[in-house]
């Protein structure tokens, strides 16, 4: 259900000015992440967001995607950013960041790992 809401919001924001749309989208994602419930559910939402970036970039269409080093790096990316604290209401590392652009973070992660 949450994935459907996010996709709907994305489709509606396609008609907005790109800067405004990005700000609105990020604010809504922040709200949805906070309200989506359990840590496991929020991890699922984050994993789905990564999958959408992978599809958008077309990486999953590569014939050797399943054994690709990039796929392994993205798994490490997921593991790193979903590390959580031990509080009463645990937050993952990416949820603690004041600014977050998943596509840019993935790009930087891959660039740093290939240097």
Secondary structure, 3 states (H helix, E strand, C coil): CHHHHHHHHHHHHCCCCHHHHHHHHHHHHHHHHHHCCCHHHHHHHHHHHHHHHHHHHCHHHCCCHHHCHHHHHHHHHHHHHCCECCCCCCCEHHHHCCCCCHHHHHHHHHHHHCC
